[in-house]
Amino acid sequence: MDDAVSTLTRDPAVGGLTTGAVARLLGVAPTTLRSWDRRYGIGPASREGGRHRRWTAADIRLLECMCGLTNAGMPPAEAARAALAAASPEPLSGPDDHEDEGRAGRHASHAPGALPIGRARRECRGLARAAVRLDAHAMDELLAAAIERYGLLAAWESVIMPTLHAVGRKWETAGERYIEVEHLLSWHVSSALRRAASQRPLVAGSGVSLLACTPGESHTLALEALTAGLAQQGLPVRMFGAALPVEAMEEAVRRTGPAAVVLWAQSRSTASRALVARVESIEWGVRGARRRPVVLVAGPGWAGQLPPGARHPSGLAEALDALAAISRR
């Protein structure tokens, strides 16, 4: 516990903390604390001069409970009820509570910093709130828990991707605000995927898959998820990341002799039919037994401009199935 909270716990007579100090301590915006106080009664027991909030150790413990519940994806109104119930022996329910909670939930969807998650999983809402607060520890815990509980594929499709899309929509419609949220969330998603990728030894005799973004393309998270999914099946993979130059890509194919190559393009400007043809033409092996890779194109950038006969998986599950089949031939 923070030194300031420890002092309050040992000697309540020293007074309370300001809203700003508590916000910094818990990693929440001061406006969020004021909103919780106004809407749900999660506020300081005393006010200096009748107006200024001063938070005691007991108040902060109640806030910590509230933060923990919202981190787990519980709606704020429901989290407030649970936190207050845990702190009070008196029954808190009444005939109008469900109506009040519905009103609070509707207002909360328009609160500053709220993300357009919609009806996504509770874990998705929790991850979104942690991202907006820039709470690195909570993001790591929530991502690890989602992957462990649902498996990598379901966690990616039902928790991680909806949250990433919501963050992207948020900063696009907020005048370039929340870019720091997107960057931090992406970093922690990448870290969680790397941890998930190191859990199983390789299956002998499987062909390697080479994954790379096309030149000029910097969006790597989908390929990182594919890398982790292949690694979890014990299938060998080489992930070359963002914006791999053409010459480097050709050299990598010749040196590794992959069974398959996946080329990711997020935008139409980075999708190149000529690149696909060039990679498909690369050969390796001894004379009389020359081989070529199977090339898959992935990402929304290829929509409407697929090379003739190109394989274009529609999502992570289809890409994993296709690469597993190719690798095990």
Buried (B, 14 or more C-beta within 10 A) or exposed (E): EBEBBEBBBEEEEEBBBBBEBBBBBBBBBBEBBBBBBEBBEBBBEEEEEEEEBBBBBBBBBBBBBBBBBBBBBBBBBBBBBBBBEEBEEEEEEEEEEEEBBEEBEEBBEEBEBBBBBEEBBEBBBBBBBBBBBBBBEBBBBBBBBBBEEBEBBBBBBBBBBBBBBBBBEBBEEEEEEBEEBBEBBBEBBBBBBBBBBEEEEEEEEBBBBBBBBBBBBEBBBBBBBBBBBBBBBBBBBBBBBBBBEBEEBBEBBEEBBBBBBBBBBBEEEBBBBEBBEBBBEBEBEEEEEEEBBBBBBBBBBBEEEBBEEBBBBEEBBBBBEBBBEBBEE
